[in-house]
Amino acid sequence: MSGVPPVVVEPVSPDGGRRVTIHGERVGVAYHLLDVIEFLRRAGLPEANTSIDDPELIEWRGGGPNTWADPPGRSTRR
């Protein structure tokens, strides 16, 4: 491996989503962990469902797999 995990999930953006790239290609914006898992499944990485905390698979920037924007009208502490 080149030192960079194949999957990068960026910090939460102002619109509430997190950009996801796989092997350097932007695959979409995730608004929930299930979105990330679906992007990985579509990319042929089905093991991601059990490996979301594996730093060799996913680099979580600006927070881990439990860091997401609060739904509109609701405030949740993390």
C-alpha positions in Angstrom: 0.0 0.0 0.0 1.3 3.5 -0.8 0.6 4.8 2.7 -2.8 6.3 1.8 -5.9 4.2 2.4 -7.9 3.5 -0.7 -10.9 5.2 0.8 -11.0 8.8 2.1 -14.0 10.3 3.9 -13.7 14.1 4.2 -14.9 16.2 7.1 -18.6 17.3 7.3 -19.2 20.1 4.8 -21.5 23.1 5.3 -24.3 21.2 3.5 -24.0 18.3 6.0 -22.4 15.8 3.7 -19.0 14.2 3.6 -17.2 13.7 0.3 -16.0 10.2 -0.3 -13.2 9.2 -2.7 -12.1 5.7 -3.6 -8.7 5.2 -5.2 -8.5 8.9 -5.8 -11.9 9.1 -7.6 -14.7 11.0 -6.1 -17.7 8.7 -5.7 -20.2 10.8 -4.0 -21.3 12.6 -0.9 -22.3 10.6 2.2 -24.9 11.9 4.7 -24.8 8.8 6.8 -22.5 5.8 7.4 -24.8 3.6 5.3 -24.1 5.9 2.3 -20.3 5.2 2.8 -21.0 1.5 3.0 -23.1 1.6 -0.2 -20.3 3.5 -2.1 -17.8 0.8 -1.0 -20.1 -2.0 -2.0 -20.6 -0.4 -5.5 -16.8 -0.2 -5.8 -16.4 -3.9 -5.1 -15.3 -3.6 -1.4 -18.0 -5.5 0.4 -15.8 -6.2 3.4 -16.2 -2.5 4.3 -19.4 -3.3 6.2 -17.2 -5.0 8.8 -14.1 -2.9 8.3 -15.2 0.7 8.7 -12.7 1.3 11.5 -9.8 -0.2 9.6 -7.3 2.6 9.0 -5.7 0.7 6.2 -9.1 0.7 4.3 -10.6 4.1 5.3 -9.1 7.4 6.3 -11.7 9.3 8.2 -10.9 13.1 8.1 -12.5 15.5 10.6 -14.1 12.7 12.7 -14.7 9.0 12.5 -17.7 6.9 11.3 -20.0 8.3 14.0 -19.4 12.0 13.0 -22.3 13.3 10.9 -24.3 16.6 10.7 -27.3 16.8 13.0 -30.6 16.4 11.2 -32.4 19.7 10.6 -34.2 21.0 13.6 -32.4 18.6 16.0 -29.3 19.0 18.1 -27.3 16.0 19.2 -24.2 16.0 21.3 -21.2 13.9 20.2 
